[in-house]
Amino acid sequence: MKDFFKYTFASLIGSILGITLIIGLGFGGLIFFVASIASKTKDVGPQVKDKSILVFDLGTNITDTRPISSTGEALQEALSSDQPTTMTLRTVINTLNAAAQDEKIIGIYIKGSNTPGATGLANLQEIRQALQRFRDTGKTIIAYDMDWTEREYYLASVADEVVINPFGALEFNGLSSQTMFLTGALDKFGIGVQVTRVGKYKSAVEPFILEKMSPENRQQTLQLLQNIWGQYLQTISTSRGLTTQQLQAIADNQGLLIANTSLETKLVDRVAYYDEVLTKLKQLTGKEEEDKTFTQVSLNNYGKVPKVAEGLSNNVKSNNKIAVVYAEGEIVNGTGTPRQVGGDRVAKELRKLRFDDKVKAVVLRVNSPGGSASASEVIGREVKLISEEKPVVVSMGNIAASGGYWISMNADRIVAEPTTVTGSIGVFGVLFNIQEVANENGITWDVVKVGKFADLNTTSRPKTEEELVLIQKMVDSIYERFITNVATARNLAKEKVAEIAQGRVWSGADAQELGLVDEIGGIEVAIKVAAEKAELGDSWKVEEYPKSRSLEQRIFRSLSGVEVDISTTPVDPLTAEFKKLQQELASLRAMNDPYGIYTRLPFNLRID
């Protein structure tokens, strides 16, 4: 109820503000108002003092791209006290790389958070590599937290000194993936479900028809987790001087370690309070004991320093462009929302780049579990057309599976992280009907039709056997096309593709061995590959699409003048579980394929 009033109030204020600006200022005044705001963006940016420590707050939400929000959403974010700072992955990597070469930056302080961001494992891997490059220059990294979660510790373990509070704990218990099954609830509320699918591992429909995982789904999920956990252990093993066997023993025998045990097992270097860590940071930056804090600059602010920000574009004076296009979220028909991959919207963006002579290569960054089969084909077609004229390189993020793989397969080269979730080459159809719940509440239907299948798309009744056969034929046809296209695009035997498809999920490392992925690396590697394929040498610059922020957002940010504080209040377990349910329902709302046929990952694969 609190959130309801908060968001309603934000929307109301947004409307009033817009009307006031237009009426009060008039058109000419509004132009002047916008121009004055735009002039502020030309400020020299944050100043960095000598002997500064770069503060990396792990509460920062790191995404592939900053979604374009409406005015109402921007106002909601500003009025809410619990909105974390958001940075894009490329901004974080560029900022860390710049700091490594900046003489004014002498170290990094990795600050743990009560509300750690939900950054995916593949993105964390790329960030950790940037932190390692920073440390390799001889500069210091210190990491401190009250309680270290596994994701936070993955980044912290690169530090010269990992510190934990005496009353803190360290989570080191392995990975798990829990699936929410809706079958019982759908039965209870009288919602009927019929499914069609191809591929014994295509488990996306299981939450609607089963009450627990099928053996095939359990098998593929276990192998995926084992691969990712193996990467996790290997990385930490190198930094902490422990074998993977020793680390596995800690996970199996202890799991959650109190501060002193964390020290004894060599997972941390020191047990101390924050004020003791603060003292060391002040010493490193040449501050006196009586000074309140150390010389510092936040990761977010340092990324806004003009010379640092320019690094995102590479050679800004060049006319040769490498376009980085983001496909992040559910793949849906039509335009979609800013947080979805709208088939028509992304295809239109790619089409413009194909006809732009200044764009010499395209990097498609895919972070999607898939979705609509027809929308995936619309995007995939444009990728293929671009590849016939200029290089296209796909950079796979945390997830690029099913429809996410469909839109990737026609690229000249596919780059993924070892922990990327990919594959899932399979197709399914899910068909809901509300006959039972409607009848129980006195609602009935009658129909007049002039064709046997004229009311095929109705949700007022279950599909007949003949209708299911018809839909299954479509599913089979799309699956056959999927396999054939993968075989052609990846130069693989169709028999091999049929064997490794079946809707099965693979890690990026496994996908490379199977021929589904060409190279292991992150988004920066993909950009360099694109530059090499286009034979641009050092004469190129990067432009990102879609543009990350609308004019209305820039106006609002200038009006607010401040960054929104990060909440220090952790989410309670009940709220966390409810949010998971919301995510499941959001996925259902994204199912807008006109034929109800989808190439999608098993539902909301979460790794904890």
Sequence and secondary structure as in RCSB ss.txt:
>XXXX:A:sequence
MKDFFKYTFASLIGSILGITLIIGLGFGGLIFFVASIASKTKDVGPQVKDKSILVFDLGTNITDTRPISSTGEAL
QEALSSDQPTTMTLRTVINTLNAAAQDEKIIGIYIKGSNTPGATGLANLQEIRQALQRFRDTGKTIIAYDMDWTE
REYYLASVADEVVINPFGALEFNGLSSQTMFLTGALDKFGIGVQVTRVGKYKSAVEPFILEKMSPENRQQTLQLL
QNIWGQYLQTISTSRGLTTQQLQAIADNQGLLIANTSLETKLVDRVAYYDEVLTKLKQLTGKEEEDKTFTQVSLN
NYGKVPKVAEGLSNNVKSNNKIAVVYAEGEIVNGTGTPRQVGGDRVAKELRKLRFDDKVKAVVLRVNSPGGSASA
SEVIGREVKLISEEKPVVVSMGNIAASGGYWISMNADRIVAEPTTVTGSIGVFGVLFNIQEVANENGITWDVVKV
GKFADLNTTSRPKTEEELVLIQKMVDSIYERFITNVATARNLAKEKVAEIAQGRVWSGADAQELGLVDEIGGIEV
AIKVAAEKAELGDSWKVEEYPKSRSLEQRIFRSLSGVEVDISTTPVDPLTAEFKKLQQELASLRAMNDPYGIYTR
LPFNLRID
>XXXX:A:secstr
 HHHHHHHHHHHHHHHHHHHHHHHHHHHHHHHHHHHHHHHTTS      TTEEEEEETT EEESS     HHHHH
HHHH TT   EEEHHHHHHHHHHHHH TTEEEEEEE  SS     HHHHHHHHHHHHHHHHTT EEEEEEEEE H
HHHHHHTTSSEEEEEEEEEEEE          HHHHHHTT EEEEEEESTT GGGHHHH SS  HHHHHHHHHHH
HHHHHHHHHHHHHHHT  HHHHHHHHHHTEEEEHHHHHHTTS SEE  HHHHHHHHHHHTT  TTSSS  EEEHH
HHTTSHHHHHTTTBSTT S EEEEEEEES EESSS  TTSEEHHHHHHHHHHHHH TTEEEEEEEEEE EEEHHH
HHHHHHHHHHHHTTS EEEEEEEEEETHHHHTTTTSSEEEE TT EEE   EEEEEEE HHHHHHTT       S
STTTTTT SSS   HHHHHHHHHHHHHHHHHHHHHHHHHTT  HHHHHHH TT EEEHHHHHHHTS  EE  HHH
HHHHHHHHTT TT  EEEEES S  HHHHHHHHHH S          HHHHHHHHHHHHHHHHHT   TTSEEEE
 STT    
